[in-house]
Amino acid sequence: METSSWSIALTPSTADWRLRQLQREVMERAPGEVSPIPPILTLTGPFTSQPGVEFMNLQEAVASAGVLGPVGYLLDGWGWRRGMEGWILGCRVVPSTALITLADTLHRMMLPLVGDDDLAPPHWEVPLVRAPGFQPPESLTAPTAPQKDQSLFSRFTSWVRPREPASFEVNAGIPPLCLPLEGLRLMLLAGEQPVGGYDLVLQTWLNRYRSTSQEAWSDTLAGYRERILWSSPRRGGPPYLISDLHLGHADIIQYCSRPFPDRSTMNQALIVGWNQVISPGDQVLFLGDLCGSPTQVPEFLSALSGAITWVQGNHDPSSGEVCEQLTLTVDGVDLLLVHDPADAPPAFDGWVVHGHTHNRRLHRYPFLSVRGRTINVSAEVIGYRPVSLSSLVAMIRTSDQDLLVFPLQGAEDICHPEPLSDQT
């Protein structure tokens, strides 16, 4: 095999669109010259294979590491480092134990093919842009010096804020992603070109064509939902809660990084996931935003099992079938059920159970916020199936720290966000 520069990366999975959107926004607003970088998480490389190593040897090494299966990680905040051609700005990665194990296994499998001197440890970030003229800041907080006295990087980061602020501010800067993800595929690259990959869900090698095929990606997502996302039964009984199905809303797939290839598949899968949990007589407390069009409401309601109590969302029609909010007391815990948490009365001192924010503002509205006394039951945050009210109350009683998302098997160690300071 002709020697080449190789690397092995984790694809951005369902977050590809959001990463590229963030990349475009950075490039539009950055001062000075910047250039895009493929937003992938490189686990090893670039490296040059030793003489006599064939492509099949690399393929077998990747597949041997891939038997570990899908791996979780968290995109959380901005990261930057010095590259060979200038400073690189990207999204900081918090790896799960499974991802660290995968990276270590890849390193071990590649050693006989490469040699120790040519294998670098992973940079725990997903790069977005290369900025040759930037200088590193001490922090990513907005500088206070006049703009003319700031370095190029400082002027760049004056509109990049580290976390979502306590209150929305116009022109406060581009917030970074805070998004838990599952790595579903490894990718083998020659230079910057994908030449194949390994499906961590279906445990199969993908040739160059299959690694970019939409049909193959649909198969990967279907396997992920069936084998991982929905593999464990829901605990507890009725009543159940969920919010923000957004059936028929195609843009929500990319906007919220949902694991569906298209609108039709999403509609069918969400209905199946709902009915896997809900029996015909079960009470469901639905916290708004059922579908994209009011004319589709009867069709979708008829497909969903259970006796549904519907709290109105901002995309829902006004009718006698919906209410603005509900108050409950369960096992001594006072609860307010409302679509948008901003609509909760300031004087309410119990727990606010809500939707609306999806997985777009997880540091402000995670699945469970101990300090904020909120629970986010948006579909993306709870695994796209209803959760039992009794299980939520049990978590309220026992949790002493925030949870970014509803704990799913294998992702527990990326569920806990870093504490927020009063200034963020």
N, C-alpha and C positions, 0 to 999 in steps of 0.2 A: 504494500500500500504506500502510495506517495505521501511523504510526511506533510502534515498540515497543522494549523493551529486549531485545537479542539477545545470545546467547553461543554459543560453539562449544567443545565438550568432547570428550574421549576417554572412552568408556565404560569401566567397570572390568573388562569382559570376564569372564574366568573367576573373578576374585577378588571378584565382587559379594557373594557370601554371606559370605566371610571379613571383608570390610570392614564389612559391616552387623553382623556378630557382634561385631567389635571396637568398633564404635560403641555397640552396646547395653551392652557391658561398661563402657565409659567412662561412659555416662550413669548406669548403676546405682551406680557407685562414686565419681563425682565429687562433691565438696562444693560446695554452692551451686547456683545456677540455671544449667543448660546446656540447649541445644536442638540437635536434630540438623540436619545439613546433608547434602544429597545427596552421596554419596561418588564424585564424578566429577572428572577432571582437566581443568579449564578451560584451554584454550589461548589463547583471546582473548575478551574481553568482561568484563562487560556493555558493550554499545555501542548507540547509536541510529543507525539508518540515515538517510542524507540524504534530503531530499524527492525524490520521483520514483523511488526505488529500489524495485523489485518483489521479491516473494518469490523469483521465478525467478532474479533476479540473485544473491541470497544462495546459492541452491541451486547455481548454476553455479560460484560462487567456491569453495564447499566441495568440490564434485566435482573441480575443477581441482587443488586441493591434494591431494585423496585419491588421485590417480593414483600418488603415491609409495608406496602400499601399506602393509602393517602395519608398526608401529614398536615397538621394544623399549624397556622402561624397568624400573627397579628401585624397588620400595617398600622403604625402608631407614631405619627409625628414626622418631622423632617429629619433627614440624615445627610451628611456631606462628608466627602473625603477627597484627598488628592489623587487624581489618576495620572496616567502617563502623559495626557494631553491637557492638563488643567484640572480645575476642581469640578467635582461631580455632585449635583444635588439630586436627592431622591427621597423615597419614603423609607423611614426606619422600619426594620423588621424585628419583631420579638418572636423568636422561634420557639416552638413547642419542644418538649423532650423528644418526641417522635421525629421531628425535623432535624434536630441535632444528631440523632442516631443515624438518620438517613445520610446526612452529609459525611459523618465519620465513616460509614460503611462504603460510600462511594470513594472516599479517599483511600481506604484500605484496598478496595478492589482495583483501583487504578495504579497503585504503586508498582506492581510488576510490569505494567505497560508503559509507564512514564518515567519513573525514577523520582525519588523524594525531593530533589532540588527543584523540580518543575511543577510541583503541586502546592498552590497557595490555599490557605483556609478561606472559607466564604466570607464575603463582606455582607453583613446582615442588613441589607438595604435593597430596595428595588430602584435602580437609577432612572432618572427622568431626563436630565439635560447635562451637557458638558459645557462649562463656562471657563474658557482659558484665562481670562483676565481677572477673575475674581480672587479676592483674598478671604481667608477664613475668619468668621466672626467669633467672638467669645461665646455668644449665645444667639439664639434665633428670636430674641425679643426686639421690638422696635427700638432703634437707637435714638438718643436724644440730641446728638450733635447736629448742627446745621447740615443740610444735604451736601453743600459744597465741600465740607470738611470730611465727609464720610468716604470710605473706600467703596469701590464698585460693589463688592459683595455686601457691604453694610447697607448700601442704597437698595440693593436687590432684596435683602431680607427685611427692609423696613416695611414691606407690604406682605411678608410671609409671617403669619402669626403661628405660635407653637401649638395652640389649642383653641378650641372654640371659647369665646369669652362668655362671661356670666350673662351678658345681655347683648343682643345683636347691635352691631355698630356698622353703619355704612362706611365702606372703604377701610374697614379694619384690617384688610389683608386677606390673602388666600388661605383658608384653613387647610391643614393637611388631612389625609384620610385617617380615620380610626375605624378599622374594618377587620374583623376576624375572617380568615379564609381557610379553605382546604386546598392543599396542593394535590391536584388530580393527575398530573402528567409530568414526567421528566422529558427533557428535550436535549438531543445531541446536536451540537452545532459545529460546522466546519467554517471557521471565521465567524461571520455573523449570520450564516445561512443554515436553517434547520435541515438536517439530513435524515431525521428519524426521531422516534421517541418511544417512551414506554408508558403505557396506560396503567397507572397505579391502582385504578379501580377494577378494571377487567383483567389485569395481569396478562397483558399481551404486548408484543412489540408492534409498533406502528411504522410503516415505511414512510418515505418522504411525502407521498400523496395522502396516505391515511392520517398523517400527523396534522394536516391542514384541512382535512375534509370535514364539512359541516355534518354529514351523515355520521361519521365516526364520533364527532363531538357530541351529537345527540345521544349516541349509545353510551358514551362515558357518563353523561349527566343522568341518564336513566338508571344506570348501574349505581351511581352515587346515591340517588334518592332511595332506591330499593334496598341496597346493601348496607348503607351507612346512616343516611339522614333519618330514615324511617324504619330502621331495623329493630329498634327497641319499642315495646308497648308503652303507652302513656300510663303514668301512675295516677291513682286517685279516681274518683267518680265525678258525676255531674254535681253542680253546673260546671261548664267549661267556658273558657274565654279565648278569643282571638280577635284581631283587628286587621284592617287594610289588606283584604284579599286582592282588590283591584283586578277582578276578573275582566278579561277583554281589553286590558290596558297594556298594549305592546311595549310602550316606552319604559314601563316600570321594570322590565327585565334588565335592561342595561343600567337604568338610573339607580337601582338598588341591588345590582349584582345577583340577581336571582338565578338559580340553577336550572333554567329552562331554555331550550333553543329557540322557541317561538311562542306566540300567543296561544295557539290552539293547544299545544302540549301543556302550557302553563295552566290553562283553564281546566283541562281534564285532570291533570295531576293534583291541583289544589282541591278539586271536588272529591277525588278519590282519597286524598289524605285526610280531608275532613270526615268523610264517611267511614274511614277506618277506625276513627276514634269515637264518633258520635252514633249512638243508636237512635231509632225513631222517637223514643220517648224522652231522650235526654234534653235537659235545658242547656241552651247555649247563650251566653251573653256576648253578643257581637258588637264591637266598639267602632263600627263605622267604616265607610269606603268599601262597599261591596264590589262595585263594578264601574266601568268607565262610562256607560250609557244608561240613563234611566229606563229606556225601553227594554233593556235586557234584564231588569230586576226580576220580573216574574219567572223568566226562564231559569235563571241561576238559583233563585230561592227554591224552586220546585226540585232542583237537583241535590239540594243539601238536606241531610237528615237532621232531625231534632226539632225541638220547640225553641224558636229563636226569639230572643229579646234584643231589639236592635236599637243601639245608641247611634244617633245620626252623626255621620262624618261630613266633611266639607264637600265631598263628591256625591253625596247621597241626596235623593229628592226629598222634599218635605211632604210628609203624609202622616196619616194617623197610625201608621205601622212603626214609626220611630219616635224616640224620646231624646231629649237633650243630654240627660245624665241620670245616673242611678246612685243611690247611697245604700250601703249594706253594712251590717256588723256581723262578722264571722269569727267565732271563738274569741270574742272580745276585741277584735281588730276592726277599727272603723275604716271603711273603704268608700272612695268616690270613683265611680266608673264614668269616664268621659273620653271623647275622641281626642281632642287636642288638650295637652296638659296645661297650656296657657289659659284655658278657659276655667280652670279650677278656681273656686273662690279663695282669695288670699287668707281668709279667716279659717279655712278648713285645716284642721291639725291632724288628720288621719293620713292614710296612704292613698295616693292617687294612682289608679290603674288606667292606662291610656294607650292610644295608638298614635297615628298621625306622623310621628317623627321617623318611622321606619328604622333603617340602620344607617341613617345619614348623620346622626348627631349623638353618637353613642357615649361620648364623654360627658355630655350634658344629660342625656336620657338613655342610660344603659338599660338592660333588661331589669336590673334591680339596683336602685340607688338608696343606700342606707341613709346617707346624709340628706338627700332630697326627698326621701320617703315617696318614691315613685316606682311603678312597675310598668315596663313597656311591653305590651303584648302584640306589637306589630308582627305580621306574619314572618318577616325575615329574621326577627330577633328570637322567635320561639320555635324555629324549625318548620314553619309552614303547616303545622297542625295545631288544633286547639289544645290548651293545657287546662288542667283541673284547678278550679278555684281553691280547693283544699290544699293542693300542693303549693300554690302561691302563698297562702297564709302560713303554711309550715315553714317556707323559706323566710318569710318576714320575721317569724319568731326565732329562727336559728341563725340567720346570716349576720355576721359582724363586719362584712366588707361588701363592696359593690360587685356585681356580676355583669360583664358586658353583654353576654347573651345567655339564653337558657342553656344550662349545662348539657352538652351532648357527649356521647361516648367518644373517648379519645381526644377531646378538646378541652378538658377541664383546666389544664395549666395555662391556657391563653384567655380564660374567661374573666380574669381579674385585672381591671385597669389600675394604672398608677394613681395614687391619691391626687386630687385636684387641689391646687392652692386657692386661696381666696382671690387671687389676682387673675385667675383664668376664667 
